Amino acid sequence: MKIRIYIIILIIQLTFFNNIAKSNENKILFKINNEIITTLDLLNEIKYLKTLNADFKEFDQNKIYEISKNSLIREKIKEIELLKFYKSIKVNDEYIDRTINKLFVNTDFKNINDFLNYLNKENIKLDEIKKKITIELMWNDLIVSKFLKDIKIDKQKIKEDIIKNNKQKEFLLSEIVFSIKDKEKVDKKFNSISQTIKGESFNNAALTYSISESANMGGKLGWIKENSINQKIKNELSKISIGQHTQPIVVPGGFLILKIDNIRMINVDKNIDNEVKLIVKQKISSQLNQQSNKYFKKIKKDYLINEL
């Protein structure tokens, strides 16, 4: 198996550095049901992940291969699943453009033009990124349609908590969401993740182990209002300081590790209703993300993944 992986990586490197992708060099690597993943797909995924996360290029070749492969498999399963509910993979260009703008903000690019120029320089087609974004947007829509009705938010309690304080705490968080195989112990998996965090970084551990949509961004979640975090997770966050991470927290679909990147106090919006809306939005997003991970884990068992 290791020899095969090295051969695949060699093919990818030759294709990348010589900037060629002739049809006779584009080999089929995997079949997911009747859909295929090729060396060219893998090459493009590596380029895409390097765009999202600067640390990705520092990984060794085996890790780059595994992360890119798993990312492609997740995306292909989502695409196949979506076509069971929708006629085509398509959304309004306005939503795609809005997501692209958010995407480059989370990278090292100064503006959207720098981002687009980089894509052109690296021969990354914008249409390919748009398709990836479309799949994620439609997947999120599917999760909303399936699970939003089950989410209960106590808006009155949120409002009361806001009124009590002129300021509120915000956490800059990163996450790793992982699942375990039937016979695999949580402690063993957590120990492997912890070793990667200590030896490399939380960012790299998220890229390597996380099954969440945030994985490709190194697990970064951005600033999260304390009032939007459920009590169980708040209790775990209260045990750690900036730069530290939690023990595994049981969530729908697996286990969650959170790292506090920073903490700040902000003034509460004078318009209480606006503040309530923001917190409700974050709470709903958090719960839907957990349902997304749970649903994906469930359906993945129904897909036949063959390495050719």
TAQUI-V26376 format. One record per residue. N is the residue number from 0. PHI is phi in whole degrees, 0 to 359 (* if undefined). OMEGA is omega in whole degrees, 0 to 359 (999 if undefined). Layout:
n->{N & N}
phi->{PHI & PHI}
omega->{OMEGA & OMEGA}
This chain:
n->{0 & 1 & 2 & 3 & 4 & 5 & 6 & 7 & 8 & 9 & 10 & 11 & 12 & 13 & 14 & 15 & 16 & 17 & 18 & 19 & 20 & 21 & 22 & 23 & 24 & 25 & 26 & 27 & 28 & 29 & 30 & 31 & 32 & 33 & 34 & 35 & 36 & 37 & 38 & 39 & 40 & 41 & 42 & 43 & 44 & 45 & 46 & 47 & 48 & 49 & 50 & 51 & 52 & 53 & 54 & 55 & 56 & 57 & 58 & 59 & 60 & 61 & 62 & 63 & 64 & 65 & 66 & 67 & 68 & 69 & 70 & 71 & 72 & 73 & 74 & 75 & 76 & 77 & 78 & 79 & 80 & 81 & 82 & 83 & 84 & 85 & 86 & 87 & 88 & 89 & 90 & 91 & 92 & 93 & 94 & 95 & 96 & 97 & 98 & 99 & 100 & 101 & 102 & 103 & 104 & 105 & 106 & 107 & 108 & 109 & 110 & 111 & 112 & 113 & 114 & 115 & 116 & 117 & 118 & 119 & 120 & 121 & 122 & 123 & 124 & 125 & 126 & 127 & 128 & 129 & 130 & 131 & 132 & 133 & 134 & 135 & 136 & 137 & 138 & 139 & 140 & 141 & 142 & 143 & 144 & 145 & 146 & 147 & 148 & 149 & 150 & 151 & 152 & 153 & 154 & 155 & 156 & 157 & 158 & 159 & 160 & 161 & 162 & 163 & 164 & 165 & 166 & 167 & 168 & 169 & 170 & 171 & 172 & 173 & 174 & 175 & 176 & 177 & 178 & 179 & 180 & 181 & 182 & 183 & 184 & 185 & 186 & 187 & 188 & 189 & 190 & 191 & 192 & 193 & 194 & 195 & 196 & 197 & 198 & 199 & 200 & 201 & 202 & 203 & 204 & 205 & 206 & 207 & 208 & 209 & 210 & 211 & 212 & 213 & 214 & 215 & 216 & 217 & 218 & 219 & 220 & 221 & 222 & 223 & 224 & 225 & 226 & 227 & 228 & 229 & 230 & 231 & 232 & 233 & 234 & 235 & 236 & 237 & 238 & 239 & 240 & 241 & 242 & 243 & 244 & 245 & 246 & 247 & 248 & 249 & 250 & 251 & 252 & 253 & 254 & 255 & 256 & 257 & 258 & 259 & 260 & 261 & 262 & 263 & 264 & 265 & 266 & 267 & 268 & 269 & 270 & 271 & 272 & 273 & 274 & 275 & 276 & 277 & 278 & 279 & 280 & 281 & 282 & 283 & 284 & 285 & 286 & 287 & 288 & 289 & 290 & 291 & 292 & 293 & 294 & 295 & 296 & 297 & 298 & 299 & 300 & 301 & 302 & 303 & 304 & 305 & 306 & 307}
phi->{* & 297 & 299 & 299 & 298 & 298 & 297 & 298 & 296 & 298 & 300 & 297 & 297 & 299 & 295 & 291 & 285 & 266 & 56 & 233 & 211 & 290 & 301 & 285 & 259 & 269 & 267 & 282 & 260 & 220 & 237 & 246 & 55 & 255 & 265 & 244 & 235 & 248 & 299 & 294 & 301 & 294 & 303 & 296 & 292 & 300 & 300 & 297 & 292 & 294 & 293 & 284 & 217 & 297 & 291 & 301 & 292 & 275 & 291 & 287 & 297 & 299 & 291 & 301 & 298 & 296 & 295 & 295 & 300 & 296 & 296 & 295 & 297 & 302 & 295 & 293 & 297 & 299 & 299 & 297 & 297 & 299 & 289 & 281 & 244 & 235 & 288 & 208 & 268 & 202 & 223 & 298 & 302 & 299 & 291 & 295 & 299 & 296 & 290 & 299 & 298 & 291 & 296 & 288 & 298 & 275 & 247 & 271 & 279 & 284 & 204 & 295 & 293 & 299 & 297 & 293 & 296 & 296 & 302 & 295 & 296 & 271 & 59 & 260 & 285 & 299 & 298 & 292 & 293 & 298 & 294 & 300 & 296 & 300 & 300 & 292 & 296 & 290 & 298 & 299 & 296 & 297 & 296 & 299 & 296 & 273 & 238 & 301 & 296 & 270 & 273 & 244 & 237 & 271 & 295 & 295 & 295 & 300 & 296 & 297 & 295 & 293 & 297 & 292 & 231 & 280 & 235 & 220 & 273 & 235 & 250 & 268 & 241 & 233 & 226 & 230 & 250 & 226 & 238 & 234 & 287 & 309 & 257 & 271 & 277 & 299 & 300 & 294 & 293 & 296 & 297 & 296 & 296 & 298 & 296 & 293 & 299 & 290 & 282 & 236 & 189 & 297 & 305 & 293 & 294 & 296 & 300 & 280 & 247 & 288 & 257 & 279 & 297 & 283 & 303 & 295 & 259 & 72 & 83 & 292 & 253 & 86 & 278 & 238 & 291 & 301 & 293 & 267 & 265 & 290 & 298 & 300 & 287 & 300 & 300 & 290 & 294 & 293 & 272 & 235 & 246 & 303 & 93 & 257 & 232 & 281 & 287 & 299 & 248 & 289 & 224 & 304 & 92 & 155 & 229 & 242 & 243 & 244 & 243 & 271 & 274 & 192 & 222 & 214 & 254 & 234 & 288 & 286 & 304 & 298 & 275 & 301 & 298 & 296 & 296 & 299 & 300 & 296 & 291 & 300 & 299 & 292 & 297 & 297 & 300 & 298 & 291 & 292 & 299 & 294 & 293 & 297 & 298 & 295 & 294 & 296 & 302 & 292 & 284 & 302 & 297 & 273 & 259 & 267 & 249 & 243 & 270 & 263}
omega->{181 & 179 & 180 & 180 & 179 & 178 & 179 & 180 & 179 & 178 & 181 & 181 & 179 & 179 & 184 & 188 & 176 & 177 & 178 & 178 & 182 & 185 & 182 & 177 & 183 & 186 & 174 & 180 & 184 & 168 & 175 & 194 & 180 & 180 & 183 & 171 & 186 & 176 & 178 & 176 & 181 & 176 & 181 & 179 & 177 & 178 & 182 & 181 & 175 & 177 & 183 & 189 & 184 & 182 & 185 & 183 & 181 & 182 & 174 & 189 & 180 & 182 & 177 & 179 & 184 & 181 & 181 & 178 & 182 & 178 & 179 & 180 & 177 & 182 & 182 & 178 & 178 & 180 & 180 & 181 & 181 & 182 & 172 & 185 & 182 & 181 & 181 & 178 & 184 & 174 & 180 & 181 & 181 & 180 & 179 & 181 & 179 & 180 & 177 & 178 & 177 & 183 & 184 & 177 & 182 & 177 & 183 & 182 & 184 & 181 & 184 & 180 & 176 & 180 & 181 & 178 & 178 & 179 & 180 & 181 & 182 & 179 & 175 & 184 & 180 & 180 & 179 & 178 & 178 & 178 & 178 & 180 & 179 & 179 & 180 & 179 & 180 & 176 & 178 & 178 & 178 & 179 & 178 & 182 & 183 & 193 & 184 & 182 & 182 & 183 & 180 & 180 & 179 & 183 & 182 & 178 & 177 & 181 & 180 & 179 & 180 & 183 & 183 & 187 & 176 & 179 & 175 & 183 & 172 & 178 & 168 & 191 & 167 & 184 & 166 & 175 & 181 & 175 & 180 & 175 & 187 & 185 & 182 & 181 & 179 & 183 & 180 & 180 & 180 & 178 & 178 & 179 & 181 & 179 & 177 & 178 & 181 & 184 & 182 & 178 & 176 & 178 & 181 & 179 & 178 & 178 & 185 & 191 & 190 & 177 & 181 & 178 & 180 & 186 & 183 & 177 & 180 & 177 & 185 & 179 & 184 & 182 & 181 & 179 & 182 & 182 & 181 & 183 & 181 & 190 & 180 & 181 & 176 & 179 & 180 & 179 & 180 & 182 & 185 & 180 & 178 & 180 & 180 & 179 & 183 & 165 & 178 & 179 & 180 & 177 & 176 & 177 & 179 & 183 & 185 & 171 & 179 & 175 & 176 & 178 & 178 & 176 & 176 & 174 & 180 & 176 & 177 & 177 & 181 & 175 & 185 & 182 & 177 & 180 & 178 & 180 & 180 & 181 & 178 & 180 & 180 & 178 & 180 & 180 & 180 & 181 & 178 & 176 & 178 & 178 & 178 & 179 & 181 & 181 & 180 & 179 & 181 & 185 & 182 & 180 & 183 & 184 & 179 & 182 & 181 & 173 & 185 & 999}
